[in-house]
């Protein structure tokens, strides 16, 4: 039989029967499973539920309290845990060990397209970028490390050889300013508060110290010869504000942990819960997550943070702007995570608002402050242009920019709100793309309400078109 989700042949011995989606009949309507169908010859009394209980009026909510602490919330937590436990019981019953992440694909992670994303970076211009470094003992930390070879020479005891091999495979030779100034204190075991420009290479700046610490101090879950049991207990936790950033960080983490015994997982909203529970049931050493979905799994007991020794807050200012502070505090303060004196915390932000300072004071212990470049701006290799246009002229300007994009090969974009983006006049855009020789595809709306599948498909098609142009 075939797994409709994966598009591949399904082996009933490798996946549990509940993993398969429900079948559709010839008119596209979902078939009712036998164990859920009402018994024949027995009509359900009007106003009664499946088990004979009186059904609440539609839209009334049944008088149950919803939200944290309510009965509805308790039922959701119990259902999530039951599904998580069902996966683990299935793995245990068949003796399936954790193994590496199913997304750890060497051909994809280290392809020419994936490795060549940073090609063309003007490192000579990066050398002119200054940094402000302060904090207790900051003068003892090496600063002028202009290559990853020098970094390995200075911190060879802190960087495991397998991590250095993966760094080399990723094509890293010269660090960007934020990497050059933020990685040494992180590798020294210090907490770091770093304010750096957008597009400056912050992902590697916090992943290298985090993965290095995890490899030195933690036994990889994939090394287990027996199935993983109990809640997922990550050693390293990376929080990011959006699913797109979560996926970007996750891919980099997979590269650094490739061919090792350490498992990486990612969780974010607007993806089917069962897909994430399937991976979490096998354990994770490094977890990349958005705060909302992480809080849901921690609250359900699926994930435990009591063994988390490395905490990373990426784009902290963005998370605060999106109102995620309460979820972050709930996860860090109320579920047994080690105190700031007993864990390493790395906090990266493009700006340094008052709320960021309060969060840093609460979660960082005797940290090193690293300020790189012009805070709040983009790096000098990124050109930002703002065009003021009226709403009715927005799409005509977009068509003009697309024509220029095809002529000179540079990326251009028009910012618009999600509601207006979904109302793009596609007929006009199709006509424009045909005039360009069908070299660009019809734009699709990609907004905050789009599903994760749609976002990955749209971004993938854009990347494919860009690489062939």
GUGULUM-882846 format. One line per 5 residues: for each residue x, y, z of C-alpha. Coordinates in Angstrom, 3 decimals. Layout:
N
X Y Z; ...
# end
This chain:
469
0.000 0.000 0.000; 1.036 3.631 -0.372; 1.633 6.319 2.219; -0.286 9.307 0.879; 1.756 11.758 2.935
5.200 10.576 1.853; 4.268 9.528 -1.663; 6.165 6.266 -1.309; 5.384 2.621 -0.802; 4.279 1.895 2.741
5.685 -1.057 4.647; 3.217 -2.034 7.429; 6.127 -3.493 9.403; 7.970 -0.157 9.498; 5.111 2.208 10.289
2.138 1.760 12.599; -1.320 1.445 11.007; -2.598 4.700 12.547; 0.161 6.573 10.699; -1.751 6.300 7.421
-4.267 9.068 6.668; -7.890 8.175 6.257; -8.886 6.988 2.783; -11.098 9.001 0.481; -13.888 7.520 -1.610
-14.386 8.201 -5.313; -16.175 11.514 -4.712; -13.469 12.802 -2.373; -15.399 12.445 0.882; -13.725 10.906 3.877
-14.706 7.381 4.753; -15.823 6.735 8.317; -13.645 4.275 10.157; -15.450 1.168 11.340; -14.536 1.657 14.973
-16.022 5.167 14.887; -19.188 4.414 12.943; -22.442 4.125 14.927; -23.835 0.598 15.245; -26.394 -0.417 12.628
-30.002 -0.562 13.690; -29.405 1.863 16.565; -30.380 5.438 16.004; -28.662 7.973 18.165; -31.224 9.879 20.246
-31.580 13.486 19.254; -29.385 15.736 21.380; -27.214 12.821 22.499; -23.530 12.260 21.812; -21.859 9.077 20.527
-21.719 7.541 24.011; -25.198 8.593 24.994; -24.150 11.787 26.695; -26.164 14.904 26.064; -24.445 16.880 23.321
-23.971 20.616 23.902; -25.563 23.057 21.445; -23.336 23.971 18.540; -21.154 26.974 19.225; -21.806 26.831 22.959
-18.519 25.136 23.816; -20.411 22.808 26.143; -19.903 25.143 29.061; -16.286 23.953 29.333; -13.500 26.366 30.173
-11.110 26.807 27.291; -7.501 27.937 27.436; -4.808 27.146 30.009; -6.170 25.198 32.933; -9.560 24.458 31.363
-11.030 21.031 30.775; -10.641 21.434 27.027; -6.947 22.218 27.446; -6.519 19.177 29.690; -8.135 16.943 27.068
-5.817 18.285 24.380; -2.766 17.664 26.567; -3.915 14.116 27.316; -4.556 13.431 23.628; -1.106 14.712 22.630
0.595 12.579 25.267; -1.417 9.494 24.265; -0.383 9.901 20.647; 3.250 10.454 21.641; 3.178 7.369 23.894
1.578 5.324 21.158; 4.547 6.039 18.897; 7.039 5.121 21.600; 5.215 1.889 22.441; 5.287 0.990 18.767
9.055 1.623 18.566; 9.663 -0.356 21.765; 7.529 -3.264 20.600; 9.622 -3.616 17.464; 12.982 -2.778 19.015
13.562 0.290 16.801; 16.475 2.375 18.092; 16.410 6.190 17.651; 18.929 6.451 14.809; 19.701 9.726 12.984
17.075 12.244 11.948; 15.121 11.157 8.885; 15.879 14.581 7.323; 19.650 14.086 7.635; 20.176 13.721 3.888
23.818 14.178 2.934; 23.080 14.823 -0.748; 20.673 17.636 0.103; 22.589 19.201 3.001; 25.947 19.395 1.225
24.814 19.964 -2.352; 26.460 22.691 -4.421; 23.346 24.842 -4.129; 23.206 24.513 -0.329; 26.925 25.118 0.177
27.111 27.907 -2.406; 24.516 30.135 -0.743; 27.243 32.292 0.772; 29.355 32.486 -2.359; 30.373 35.951 -3.398
30.499 37.385 0.124; 32.816 40.387 0.319; 34.990 39.356 3.272; 37.422 42.204 2.673; 34.567 44.599 3.436
33.722 42.523 6.525; 37.226 43.118 7.843; 36.383 46.804 8.182; 33.451 46.117 10.528; 34.249 46.888 14.149
32.829 45.420 17.331; 32.282 46.442 20.926; 33.063 43.714 23.451; 32.664 44.087 27.195; 31.877 42.059 30.282
33.721 40.370 33.124; 36.867 38.721 31.802; 36.243 39.777 28.187; 39.851 40.941 27.803; 41.053 37.334 28.250
39.053 35.980 25.293; 40.800 35.827 21.860; 39.336 38.250 19.322; 41.441 38.476 16.179; 40.598 35.085 14.676
40.397 35.683 10.939; 39.880 32.087 9.801; 38.217 28.945 11.052; 41.651 27.333 11.077; 42.801 29.868 13.664
39.596 29.277 15.587; 40.312 25.551 15.721; 43.914 26.180 16.760; 42.793 28.385 19.646; 39.813 26.272 20.733
40.838 22.786 19.599; 39.988 21.335 23.010; 36.461 22.774 22.822; 35.657 21.859 19.190; 35.321 18.104 18.558
37.016 16.870 15.354; 33.738 15.671 13.810; 32.256 19.154 14.216; 35.298 20.757 12.597; 35.004 18.321 9.692
31.387 19.311 9.133; 32.295 23.006 9.364; 34.861 22.434 6.611; 32.327 20.533 4.498; 29.960 23.498 4.795
32.555 25.653 3.059; 33.309 27.914 6.020; 36.784 29.403 5.660; 36.644 32.989 6.921; 34.218 33.961 9.680
31.956 36.989 9.410; 32.386 39.696 12.077; 29.630 38.338 14.323; 31.124 34.851 14.047; 34.634 36.132 14.734
33.615 38.046 17.867; 30.725 35.944 19.255; 32.028 32.390 18.849; 35.126 32.694 21.107; 33.180 33.658 24.273
30.557 31.031 23.426; 33.232 28.353 23.024; 34.729 29.505 26.325; 31.465 28.574 28.036; 30.346 32.151 28.707
26.848 33.544 28.264; 26.691 35.902 25.291; 24.423 38.840 24.486; 25.050 39.750 20.852; 23.512 42.563 18.863
24.393 42.197 15.204; 23.046 43.365 11.885; 20.522 41.446 9.842; 22.169 39.027 7.408; 25.500 38.874 9.244
25.800 35.096 9.786; 24.410 34.816 13.303; 23.171 31.245 12.821; 26.648 29.702 12.741; 27.781 32.125 15.465
25.516 30.462 18.031; 25.268 26.942 16.562; 29.011 26.217 16.616; 29.396 26.842 20.397; 26.077 25.113 21.118
26.864 21.967 19.121; 30.430 21.878 20.445; 29.214 21.976 24.052; 26.600 19.318 23.335; 29.138 16.962 21.765
31.546 17.372 24.685; 29.086 17.045 27.562; 26.237 14.895 26.286; 25.857 11.358 24.965; 24.104 11.285 21.618
20.615 9.793 21.530; 21.271 8.125 18.167; 24.013 6.051 19.833; 21.408 4.128 21.839; 21.010 0.534 20.808
17.587 0.348 22.468; 14.422 2.359 21.760; 14.105 5.765 23.388; 11.528 6.000 26.180; 10.037 8.823 28.197
9.665 12.526 27.338; 11.982 14.067 24.776; 14.851 15.645 26.765; 16.971 17.937 24.558; 20.376 19.070 25.756
20.310 22.176 23.526; 17.252 24.320 22.785; 17.099 27.036 20.108; 14.074 29.361 20.055; 13.222 31.394 16.953
10.212 33.596 16.184; 9.102 32.175 12.811; 8.853 28.794 11.141; 10.987 29.981 8.198; 13.845 30.888 10.521
13.262 27.654 12.437; 13.736 25.620 9.242; 16.845 27.604 8.303; 18.463 27.010 11.698; 17.439 23.350 11.628
19.159 22.759 8.276; 22.377 24.322 9.582; 22.156 22.202 12.748; 21.762 19.067 10.624; 24.946 19.966 8.750
26.953 20.423 11.938; 25.604 17.180 13.464; 25.879 15.109 10.286; 27.442 11.642 10.651; 27.425 11.905 14.456
25.318 10.276 17.167; 23.336 13.453 17.848; 19.750 13.884 16.720; 18.238 17.210 15.648; 14.511 17.919 15.578
12.410 20.977 14.776; 8.892 21.920 15.821; 6.761 24.852 14.784; 3.119 25.714 14.315; 0.900 25.048 11.297
2.350 21.583 10.744; 0.516 18.368 11.543; 1.207 17.407 15.135; 1.584 13.702 14.406; 4.509 14.349 12.047
6.407 16.071 14.843; 5.406 13.541 17.499; 6.757 10.743 15.315; 10.252 12.262 15.480; 10.059 13.486 19.085
9.139 9.973 20.248; 12.648 8.877 19.213; 14.323 11.597 21.280; 16.317 14.699 20.359; 19.626 16.197 21.461
19.215 19.571 19.751; 15.748 21.017 19.329; 14.888 24.055 17.185; 11.445 25.426 17.970; 9.068 28.336 17.890
7.825 29.289 21.383; 4.140 28.578 20.793; 4.418 24.969 19.638; 7.210 24.271 22.133; 5.036 25.511 25.008
2.251 23.203 23.806; 4.533 20.135 23.851; 6.151 21.041 27.168; 2.761 21.598 28.751; 1.609 18.192 27.485
4.664 16.451 28.955; 5.963 15.416 25.527; 9.126 17.531 25.950; 11.052 18.015 29.180; 13.532 20.873 29.632
15.008 19.652 32.926; 18.195 18.506 31.135; 18.553 21.533 28.838; 22.046 22.937 29.396; 22.259 25.224 26.355
19.581 27.810 25.566; 19.636 30.055 22.494; 17.234 32.936 21.894; 17.576 33.988 18.255; 15.931 37.203 17.029
14.918 37.951 20.612; 13.607 41.391 19.707; 11.328 39.865 17.093; 9.942 37.320 19.557; 9.178 40.079 22.043
7.539 42.181 19.325; 5.299 39.231 18.397; 4.169 38.838 22.021; 5.998 35.593 22.791; 7.532 36.734 26.074
4.937 34.997 28.247; 5.480 31.667 26.463; 9.262 31.985 26.769; 9.025 32.745 30.488; 6.613 29.836 30.991
9.046 27.416 29.342; 12.211 28.702 31.030; 10.923 29.467 34.512; 8.121 27.019 35.324; 9.082 23.625 33.922
12.319 22.767 35.697; 14.887 24.165 33.273; 18.284 24.556 34.994; 18.913 28.043 36.363; 21.010 30.564 34.456
23.979 29.725 36.697; 23.780 26.081 35.597; 23.248 26.496 31.866; 24.759 28.463 28.996; 22.492 31.053 27.375
23.186 32.794 24.071; 20.908 35.674 23.125; 21.049 37.263 19.671; 19.103 40.318 18.583; 19.208 42.940 15.844
18.101 45.688 18.237; 18.500 46.206 21.970; 15.224 47.512 23.360; 14.334 47.909 27.032; 12.465 44.577 26.964
15.524 42.859 25.515; 17.601 44.270 28.360; 15.093 42.966 30.915; 15.103 39.524 29.311; 18.902 39.493 29.243
19.095 40.443 32.925; 16.711 37.600 33.795; 18.312 34.813 31.742; 22.023 35.632 31.283; 24.706 35.025 33.907
27.764 37.316 33.885; 27.464 37.560 30.132; 29.781 38.955 27.494; 28.312 41.825 25.478; 29.123 41.767 21.756
27.927 44.620 19.545; 28.839 44.272 15.871; 28.468 46.980 13.229; 25.593 49.454 13.190; 22.925 48.074 15.508
19.461 47.783 14.037; 20.637 47.964 10.423; 21.558 45.576 7.640; 25.095 44.612 6.734; 26.941 46.699 4.166
26.642 43.922 1.583; 22.837 44.209 1.634; 21.187 47.067 -0.255; 17.801 48.176 1.029; 15.570 50.398 -1.077
12.210 51.801 -0.036; 9.778 52.963 -2.698; 6.698 54.874 -1.739; 3.766 53.941 -3.971; 0.014 54.164 -3.668
-1.931 50.901 -3.115; -3.457 50.965 -6.595; -0.008 51.290 -8.218; 1.632 48.583 -6.127; 1.259 45.725 -8.607
2.272 47.828 -11.622; 5.489 48.653 -9.783; 5.929 44.973 -8.952; 5.689 44.074 -12.649; 8.273 46.733 -13.484
10.639 45.367 -10.836; 10.180 41.826 -12.143; 11.151 42.965 -15.630; 14.274 44.630 -14.209; 15.025 41.481 -12.230
15.076 39.429 -15.420; 17.271 41.989 -17.166; 19.988 42.543 -14.539; 19.614 39.355 -12.434; 19.259 41.082 -9.092
16.666 40.289 -6.437; 13.909 42.829 -5.860; 10.821 42.611 -3.695; 7.713 44.549 -2.782; 6.411 44.406 0.768
2.683 44.107 1.230; 0.248 42.943 3.861; -1.018 39.381 3.941; -4.624 40.314 3.184; -3.768 42.312 0.060
-1.154 39.763 -1.035; -3.828 37.076 -1.338; -5.805 39.398 -3.642; -3.020 39.804 -6.235; -4.466 40.380 -9.766
-2.985 37.210 -11.214; -4.215 37.805 -14.752; -2.076 40.940 -15.051; 0.931 39.147 -13.571; 0.496 36.153 -15.889
0.513 38.460 -18.881; 3.673 40.075 -17.611; 5.438 36.759 -17.033; 4.516 35.590 -20.534; 6.137 38.733 -21.925
9.317 37.737 -20.066; 9.430 34.463 -21.932; 7.939 32.383 -19.078; 11.230 32.659 -17.217; 9.420 33.510 -13.993
6.436 31.752 -12.534; 3.195 33.333 -11.382; 3.653 34.662 -7.841; 1.769 32.834 -5.112; 0.638 34.438 -1.857
2.959 33.556 1.028; 1.597 35.063 4.227; 1.602 34.378 7.943; -1.590 32.360 7.583; -0.195 30.018 4.912
0.313 26.384 5.857; 3.839 25.078 6.371; 3.478 22.861 3.283; 2.554 25.872 1.139; 5.445 27.928 2.510
7.993 25.186 1.768; 6.555 24.674 -1.738; 6.570 28.383 -2.602; 10.062 28.963 -1.221; 11.341 25.863 -2.996
9.918 26.940 -6.348; 11.395 30.414 -5.914; 14.821 28.994 -5.087; 14.649 26.656 -8.091; 13.737 29.542 -10.410
16.511 31.696 -8.974; 19.149 29.009 -9.441; 18.230 28.512 -13.119; 17.952 32.190 -14.035
# end
